[in-house]
């Protein structure tokens, strides 16, 4: 990395002072940690557990808000976070907030809605399989589309074979398809890790370095910055984040995002923000923190506690694209927050539906089927009843969606105690699926590479 790049990266960090934590918030963390532990050992396995965690957060925040001493301390702590722009090569991100790429979620309709609410951040397209892109799979090509309103065209590539991922990157460069490329080394799902991809790949440092180096080399032709998203490791006996971060920096990545969980932890428990702080200390390029940002205060807390350059928001914005507006306000020092009633949420659902029809080239059936999961998230926490949710899941057209929205009570508001509750997938410790003998060595032999790449394990279909 050049001296100029190092200075630029260093200047992008948040200014952090010692953490000041109100008593009620400390109690909140302790309670959540205890409940997380009970989840992991199976003593709190009821499906209502996510709602219970949200209620604990809400109750503790209500107690904190009611205590004038806590309010004074919180304001004092907030003054110690200076939010600075982050430069990724030629791209400046004025407000260091990232929409994390999520498979099946962050297509351009959802990105557009998030960006309309949020600050001038970075809104990343969902993961695109490199092999599918090279094969010009129609779905892969659709996922590479961007709306005219998107300020920075950012996409994420996934793959195991460095040569194939480099080919995909060359397609991006030659076609002028993006302004920024992110590399996926954070996906924990079995169908990815059993092929040595996603969060499993950094364990093999030779493949990891080769892949990053090739993609950076290709993208540098067009001055396109490359970043990498990683996890803490496969499990706590096989951690990789510090080495992976250093390799990414050495090979020319403009920034690294750390999801502060291991592959084995999946999306369960509470992410370990201390690891984000350690990585931010170890690297001179910007580090974005990811994990458990359910509300604007979480984003501020992460910046304050870790010294990261910015935050990456994933599941917290599912069904709540206005979270980006809340974070924008918080970063500006404003207490303004958005808590739309069900009528306003219905308006967003309908806009989302129409954008999806455009995304699917006029196919209402596909658009509404894709919308269903989003509707479940949009309605999460509202007391609308199971029959209403079921009716939405049976919608087949825009007219069906519009009809069901008209039946909602527009005056309903989301209960305070669940506003910043966890959302999306919440799974706890599970077996990690890896290629045979994957953990035996940190590097691969020629024969191992032949076995891994010989039939090109990356699926060219979707």
C-alpha positions as CSV (number, residue, x, y, z in Angstrom):
1,X,0.0,0.0,0.0
2,X,1.3,3.4,-0.9
3,X,2.2,6.0,1.8
4,X,-0.6,8.3,0.4
5,X,-3.2,5.5,0.7
6,X,-2.1,4.8,4.2
7,X,-2.5,8.4,5.2
8,X,-5.9,8.5,3.6
9,X,-7.0,5.4,5.4
10,X,-5.7,6.6,8.7
11,X,-7.5,10.0,8.4
12,X,-10.8,8.2,7.8
13,X,-10.9,6.6,11.3
14,X,-13.3,7.7,13.9
15,X,-11.9,9.7,16.8
16,X,-12.5,7.5,19.9
17,X,-12.3,8.3,23.6
18,X,-12.7,5.9,26.5
19,X,-16.2,4.3,26.5
20,X,-18.7,5.7,29.0
21,X,-21.5,3.2,29.6
22,X,-24.7,4.0,31.5
23,X,-25.7,1.5,34.2
24,X,-28.9,0.6,32.5
25,X,-27.2,-0.2,29.2
26,X,-24.6,-2.3,31.0
27,X,-27.5,-4.2,32.6
28,X,-29.0,-4.6,29.2
29,X,-25.8,-6.2,27.8
30,X,-25.5,-8.6,30.8
31,X,-29.1,-9.7,30.4
32,X,-28.7,-10.2,26.6
33,X,-25.5,-12.1,27.2
34,X,-27.2,-14.4,29.7
35,X,-30.1,-15.0,27.3
36,X,-27.7,-15.6,24.4
37,X,-25.9,-18.2,26.5
38,X,-29.2,-19.9,27.3
39,X,-30.0,-20.0,23.6
40,X,-26.7,-21.7,22.8
41,X,-27.1,-24.4,25.5
42,X,-30.8,-25.0,24.4
43,X,-32.5,-23.8,27.6
44,X,-34.2,-20.9,25.7
45,X,-35.2,-22.5,22.5
46,X,-38.8,-21.2,22.2
47,X,-39.5,-19.4,18.9
48,X,-40.6,-16.4,21.0
49,X,-37.0,-15.9,22.1
50,X,-36.2,-13.2,19.5
51,X,-39.2,-11.2,20.7
52,X,-38.0,-11.7,24.3
53,X,-34.6,-10.4,23.4
54,X,-36.2,-7.3,21.8
55,X,-38.4,-6.8,24.9
56,X,-35.3,-6.9,27.1
57,X,-33.6,-4.2,24.9
58,X,-36.7,-2.1,25.0
59,X,-37.2,-2.4,28.8
60,X,-33.6,-1.5,29.5
61,X,-33.6,1.5,27.1
62,X,-36.8,2.7,28.7
63,X,-35.1,2.6,32.1
64,X,-32.1,4.4,30.7
65,X,-34.2,7.0,29.1
66,X,-36.1,7.6,32.4
67,X,-32.8,8.3,34.3
68,X,-31.6,11.9,33.8
69,X,-28.1,10.9,34.9
70,X,-27.9,8.3,32.1
71,X,-29.1,10.9,29.6
72,X,-26.3,13.2,30.6
73,X,-23.7,10.5,30.5
74,X,-24.9,9.2,27.1
75,X,-24.7,12.7,25.6
76,X,-21.2,13.1,27.0
77,X,-20.1,9.8,25.5
78,X,-21.7,10.7,22.1
79,X,-19.5,13.8,21.9
80,X,-16.4,11.7,21.6
81,X,-17.3,10.1,18.3
82,X,-16.2,12.1,15.2
83,X,-17.7,10.7,12.0
84,X,-15.3,11.1,9.1
85,X,-15.6,10.4,5.3
86,X,-13.9,7.2,4.1
87,X,-12.0,7.1,0.8
88,X,-11.9,3.9,-1.2
89,X,-9.5,4.7,-3.9
90,X,-11.2,7.4,-6.1
91,X,-14.5,6.9,-4.3
92,X,-15.4,9.0,-1.3
93,X,-18.1,7.8,1.1
94,X,-19.2,11.0,2.9
95,X,-21.0,9.1,5.6
96,X,-19.3,5.7,6.4
97,X,-22.5,3.6,6.5
98,X,-22.7,0.5,4.3
99,X,-25.7,-1.6,3.3
100,X,-24.2,-5.1,3.7
101,X,-24.7,-7.4,0.7
102,X,-27.4,-10.0,1.6
103,X,-28.3,-12.8,-0.8
104,X,-31.9,-12.6,-2.0
105,X,-32.3,-9.2,-0.3
106,X,-30.1,-6.4,-1.6
107,X,-31.2,-6.2,-5.2
108,X,-31.6,-2.7,-6.7
109,X,-35.2,-2.1,-5.6
110,X,-34.3,-2.6,-1.9
111,X,-31.0,-0.7,-2.3
112,X,-32.9,2.3,-3.9
113,X,-35.3,2.4,-1.0
114,X,-32.5,2.3,1.6
115,X,-30.5,4.9,-0.2
116,X,-33.5,7.3,-0.4
117,X,-33.8,7.1,3.4
118,X,-30.1,7.1,4.2
119,X,-26.9,9.1,4.1
120,X,-24.4,9.2,1.2
121,X,-23.1,5.8,2.1
122,X,-22.3,2.6,0.2
123,X,-25.2,0.3,-0.8
124,X,-23.8,-3.1,-2.0
125,X,-25.5,-5.5,-4.3
126,X,-26.2,-9.0,-3.2
127,X,-23.5,-11.7,-3.7
128,X,-22.9,-12.7,-7.3
129,X,-21.4,-16.1,-8.0
130,X,-18.3,-15.6,-10.2
131,X,-18.8,-18.8,-12.2
132,X,-22.4,-17.9,-13.0
133,X,-21.3,-14.4,-14.1
134,X,-18.6,-15.9,-16.4
135,X,-21.2,-18.2,-17.8
136,X,-23.5,-15.2,-18.4
137,X,-26.3,-16.7,-16.4
138,X,-29.4,-14.5,-16.8
139,X,-30.0,-14.2,-13.1
140,X,-26.4,-13.3,-12.4
141,X,-26.6,-10.6,-15.0
142,X,-29.9,-9.3,-13.6
143,X,-28.2,-9.0,-10.1
144,X,-25.5,-6.8,-11.7
145,X,-28.1,-4.2,-12.7
146,X,-28.2,-0.8,-11.0
147,X,-30.8,1.9,-10.9
148,X,-30.0,5.3,-12.4
149,X,-30.4,6.9,-9.0
150,X,-27.7,4.8,-7.3
151,X,-24.7,7.1,-6.7
152,X,-22.0,4.3,-6.4
153,X,-22.5,1.0,-8.2
154,X,-21.2,-1.5,-5.8
155,X,-21.3,-5.3,-6.3
156,X,-20.0,-8.3,-4.4
157,X,-18.3,-11.4,-6.1
158,X,-18.1,-14.8,-4.6
159,X,-15.9,-17.7,-5.7
160,X,-13.3,-20.3,-4.7
161,X,-11.1,-20.5,-7.8
162,X,-9.0,-17.4,-8.1
163,X,-8.8,-17.7,-11.9
164,X,-12.6,-17.8,-12.3
165,X,-13.1,-14.9,-9.9
166,X,-10.5,-12.9,-11.8
167,X,-12.4,-13.7,-15.0
168,X,-15.6,-12.4,-13.4
169,X,-13.8,-9.2,-12.3
170,X,-12.5,-8.7,-15.8
171,X,-16.1,-8.9,-17.1
172,X,-17.0,-6.2,-14.6
173,X,-14.1,-4.0,-15.8
174,X,-14.6,-4.6,-19.5
175,X,-18.4,-4.0,-19.3
176,X,-18.1,-0.9,-17.0
177,X,-20.5,-2.7,-14.7
178,X,-19.5,-1.3,-11.3
179,X,-17.6,1.4,-9.5
180,X,-16.6,-0.8,-6.6
181,X,-16.1,-4.6,-6.1
182,X,-16.4,-6.4,-2.7
183,X,-15.2,-10.0,-2.2
184,X,-17.2,-12.4,-0.1
185,X,-15.3,-14.2,2.5
186,X,-18.0,-14.0,5.1
187,X,-20.8,-16.2,4.0
188,X,-21.4,-19.0,6.6
189,X,-24.0,-21.1,4.8
190,X,-23.1,-24.8,4.4
191,X,-23.6,-24.9,0.6
192,X,-20.8,-22.3,0.3
193,X,-18.4,-23.4,3.0
194,X,-18.5,-27.1,2.1
195,X,-16.9,-26.0,-1.2
196,X,-14.2,-24.0,0.6
197,X,-15.9,-20.7,-0.1
198,X,-17.2,-17.8,1.9
199,X,-16.0,-17.7,5.5
200,X,-14.1,-21.0,5.1
201,X,-11.7,-19.7,2.4
202,X,-9.4,-17.4,4.5
203,X,-8.2,-20.5,6.4
204,X,-6.3,-21.4,3.2
205,X,-4.0,-18.4,3.1
206,X,-2.5,-19.3,-0.3
207,X,-5.9,-19.3,-2.1
208,X,-7.0,-16.3,-0.2
209,X,-3.9,-14.2,-1.1
210,X,-4.0,-15.5,-4.7
211,X,-7.7,-14.6,-5.2
212,X,-7.4,-11.1,-3.6
213,X,-4.2,-10.3,-5.6
214,X,-5.7,-11.3,-8.9
215,X,-9.0,-9.4,-8.5
216,X,-7.1,-6.3,-7.2
217,X,-4.8,-6.5,-10.2
218,X,-7.7,-6.8,-12.7
219,X,-9.7,-4.0,-11.1
220,X,-6.8,-1.6,-10.8
221,X,-6.8,-1.3,-14.6
222,X,-10.0,0.7,-14.3
223,X,-9.1,2.3,-10.9
224,X,-11.9,0.3,-9.3
225,X,-11.4,-0.2,-5.5
226,X,-11.6,-3.7,-4.1
227,X,-12.7,-4.5,-0.5
228,X,-13.1,-7.8,1.4
229,X,-15.7,-8.9,3.8
230,X,-14.5,-11.5,6.4
231,X,-15.6,-13.2,9.6
232,X,-13.6,-13.9,12.8
233,X,-12.8,-17.4,11.6
234,X,-14.2,-20.8,11.2
235,X,-14.5,-21.2,15.0
236,X,-12.6,-19.9,18.0
237,X,-9.9,-22.6,17.6
238,X,-9.5,-21.6,13.9
239,X,-9.5,-17.8,13.8
240,X,-8.4,-16.0,10.6
241,X,-9.5,-12.4,10.8
242,X,-6.1,-10.8,11.7
243,X,-4.1,-12.7,9.1
244,X,-6.9,-12.2,6.5
245,X,-7.0,-8.5,7.2
246,X,-3.3,-8.1,6.8
247,X,-3.2,-10.1,3.6
248,X,-6.1,-8.1,2.1
249,X,-4.2,-4.9,3.0
250,X,-0.9,-6.2,1.6
251,X,-2.5,-7.2,-1.7
252,X,-4.1,-3.8,-2.2
253,X,-7.6,-3.9,-0.8
254,X,-9.0,-0.5,0.0
255,X,-10.9,-1.6,3.1
256,X,-12.0,-4.7,5.1
257,X,-15.4,-5.4,6.7
258,X,-15.5,-7.7,9.7
259,X,-18.6,-9.5,10.7
260,X,-17.6,-10.2,14.3
261,X,-18.8,-13.8,14.5
262,X,-17.2,-17.1,13.5
263,X,-18.7,-19.4,10.9
264,X,-19.8,-21.8,13.7
265,X,-21.7,-19.0,15.5
266,X,-23.6,-18.3,12.2
267,X,-26.0,-15.5,13.2
268,X,-26.4,-16.4,16.9
269,X,-25.4,-14.9,20.1
270,X,-24.0,-11.4,20.2
271,X,-21.1,-10.5,17.8
272,X,-17.8,-9.8,19.5
273,X,-17.1,-6.1,18.8
274,X,-13.7,-6.4,20.5
275,X,-12.5,-8.3,17.4
276,X,-13.5,-5.3,15.3
277,X,-11.4,-3.0,17.6
278,X,-8.4,-5.4,17.3
279,X,-8.6,-5.4,13.5
280,X,-9.0,-1.6,13.3
281,X,-5.8,-1.3,15.5
282,X,-3.9,-3.8,13.4
283,X,-4.6,-2.3,9.9
284,X,-3.9,1.0,8.3
285,X,-6.8,0.7,5.8
286,X,-10.3,1.4,6.9
287,X,-12.2,-1.3,8.8
288,X,-16.0,-1.4,8.8
289,X,-17.7,-3.2,11.6
290,X,-20.6,-5.5,11.1
291,X,-22.9,-7.4,13.5
292,X,-25.9,-6.5,15.7
293,X,-26.7,-3.1,14.5
294,X,-30.4,-3.1,15.2
295,X,-30.8,0.6,15.8
296,X,-29.0,4.0,15.4
297,X,-27.6,3.8,18.9
298,X,-25.9,0.5,18.1
299,X,-24.1,2.1,15.2
300,X,-22.9,4.9,17.4
301,X,-21.9,2.4,20.1
302,X,-19.9,0.3,17.6
303,X,-18.0,3.4,16.3
304,X,-17.3,4.6,19.9
305,X,-16.2,1.2,21.2
306,X,-14.2,-0.1,18.4
307,X,-12.6,2.8,16.5
308,X,-13.8,1.4,13.2
309,X,-14.0,3.7,10.2
310,X,-17.6,2.9,9.6
311,X,-20.5,0.5,10.1
312,X,-22.0,-2.1,7.8
313,X,-25.7,-2.9,8.4
314,X,-27.2,-6.2,7.5
315,X,-30.3,-7.9,9.0
316,X,-31.2,-4.8,11.1
317,X,-32.6,-3.1,8.1
318,X,-34.7,-6.0,6.8
319,X,-38.2,-4.6,6.8
320,X,-36.8,-1.3,8.2
321,X,-35.0,0.6,5.4
322,X,-35.6,3.8,7.4
323,X,-32.9,2.5,9.8
324,X,-30.5,4.3,7.5
325,X,-32.3,7.6,8.1
326,X,-32.0,7.0,11.9
327,X,-28.3,6.3,11.5
328,X,-27.9,9.4,9.4
329,X,-29.6,11.5,12.1
330,X,-27.5,9.9,14.9
331,X,-24.3,10.6,13.0
332,X,-25.3,14.2,12.6
333,X,-25.9,14.4,16.4
334,X,-29.7,14.6,16.0
335,X,-32.1,12.6,18.2
336,X,-34.7,12.4,15.4
337,X,-35.8,8.8,14.7
338,X,-38.4,7.4,12.3
339,X,-41.1,5.1,13.7
340,X,-43.7,4.9,10.9
341,X,-47.2,3.7,11.6
342,X,-48.6,0.8,9.6
343,X,-50.1,3.1,7.0
344,X,-46.7,4.5,6.2
345,X,-45.2,1.0,6.1
346,X,-47.9,-0.1,3.7
347,X,-46.9,2.8,1.4
348,X,-43.3,1.5,1.4
349,X,-44.4,-2.1,0.8
350,X,-46.4,-1.0,-2.3
351,X,-43.5,1.1,-3.6
352,X,-41.2,-1.9,-3.0
353,X,-43.6,-4.1,-4.9
354,X,-43.7,-1.8,-8.0
355,X,-39.9,-1.5,-8.1
356,X,-39.6,-5.3,-8.0
357,X,-42.0,-5.6,-10.9
358,X,-39.5,-3.4,-12.8
359,X,-36.6,-5.5,-11.6
360,X,-38.2,-8.6,-12.9
361,X,-39.0,-7.0,-16.3
362,X,-42.7,-6.7,-15.7
363,X,-43.3,-10.2,-14.2
364,X,-45.7,-9.5,-11.3
365,X,-45.7,-13.1,-10.2
366,X,-42.0,-13.3,-9.6
367,X,-42.0,-9.8,-8.1
368,X,-44.7,-10.6,-5.5
369,X,-43.1,-13.9,-4.6
370,X,-39.8,-12.1,-4.0
371,X,-41.7,-9.5,-2.0
372,X,-43.2,-12.0,0.5
373,X,-40.2,-12.3,2.7
374,X,-39.9,-8.6,2.8
375,X,-43.5,-8.2,3.8
376,X,-42.9,-10.6,6.7
377,X,-40.1,-8.3,7.9
378,X,-42.1,-5.1,7.3
379,X,-44.9,-6.5,9.5
380,X,-42.7,-7.9,12.2
381,X,-43.7,-6.5,15.6
382,X,-47.0,-5.1,14.4
383,X,-50.1,-6.7,16.1
384,X,-51.8,-7.7,12.8
385,X,-52.5,-11.3,13.5
386,X,-51.7,-14.6,11.7
387,X,-54.5,-14.5,9.3
388,X,-53.3,-11.2,7.9
389,X,-49.7,-12.5,7.5
390,X,-51.0,-15.6,5.8
391,X,-53.1,-13.5,3.4
392,X,-50.0,-11.6,2.3
393,X,-48.1,-14.8,1.8
394,X,-50.8,-15.9,-0.6
395,X,-50.6,-12.8,-2.8
396,X,-49.8,-13.4,-6.5
397,X,-50.2,-9.9,-8.0
398,X,-49.9,-6.2,-7.2
399,X,-53.6,-6.0,-6.9
400,X,-53.6,-8.7,-4.3
401,X,-50.9,-6.8,-2.3
402,X,-52.8,-3.5,-2.6
403,X,-56.0,-5.2,-1.4
404,X,-54.3,-6.6,1.7
405,X,-52.6,-3.3,2.5
406,X,-56.0,-1.6,2.3
407,X,-57.2,-4.0,5.0
408,X,-54.5,-2.9,7.5
409,X,-55.2,-0.5,10.3
410,X,-53.0,2.5,9.2
411,X,-52.9,3.9,12.7
412,X,-51.2,1.0,14.3
413,X,-47.7,1.8,15.6
414,X,-44.8,-0.5,16.4
415,X,-44.5,-1.1,20.2
416,X,-41.5,0.8,21.6
417,X,-40.0,-2.3,23.2
418,X,-39.5,-4.1,19.9
419,X,-38.4,-1.2,17.6
420,X,-34.7,-2.2,17.8
421,X,-35.3,-5.9,18.3
422,X,-33.2,-8.5,16.4
423,X,-34.5,-9.3,12.9
424,X,-33.9,-11.8,10.2
425,X,-32.2,-15.1,10.7
426,X,-31.1,-15.8,14.3
427,X,-29.5,-19.2,14.4
428,X,-27.1,-20.4,17.0
429,X,-23.9,-22.6,17.1
430,X,-24.0,-25.3,14.4
431,X,-21.7,-27.7,12.7
432,X,-19.5,-26.1,10.0
433,X,-19.4,-28.0,6.7
434,X,-16.0,-28.0,5.1
435,X,-14.1,-29.9,2.4
436,X,-12.5,-33.1,3.6
437,X,-9.2,-32.3,5.5
438,X,-9.7,-28.6,5.2
439,X,-8.4,-27.8,8.6
440,X,-5.3,-30.0,8.4
441,X,-3.1,-27.2,6.9
442,X,-3.2,-23.5,6.2
443,X,-2.2,-24.0,2.6
444,X,-3.1,-26.3,-0.3
445,X,-1.0,-28.7,-2.3
446,X,-1.3,-29.0,-6.1
447,X,-3.4,-32.1,-5.8
448,X,-5.8,-30.4,-3.3
449,X,-6.2,-27.5,-5.7
450,X,-6.9,-29.9,-8.5
451,X,-9.6,-31.6,-6.4
452,X,-11.1,-28.3,-5.4
453,X,-11.0,-26.6,-8.8
454,X,-10.9,-29.6,-11.2
455,X,-14.7,-29.7,-11.8
456,X,-15.1,-26.1,-10.8
457,X,-17.2,-26.4,-7.7
458,X,-18.8,-23.0,-8.2
459,X,-22.4,-23.5,-9.5
460,X,-23.0,-21.6,-12.8
461,X,-26.8,-21.7,-12.1
462,X,-29.1,-20.1,-9.6
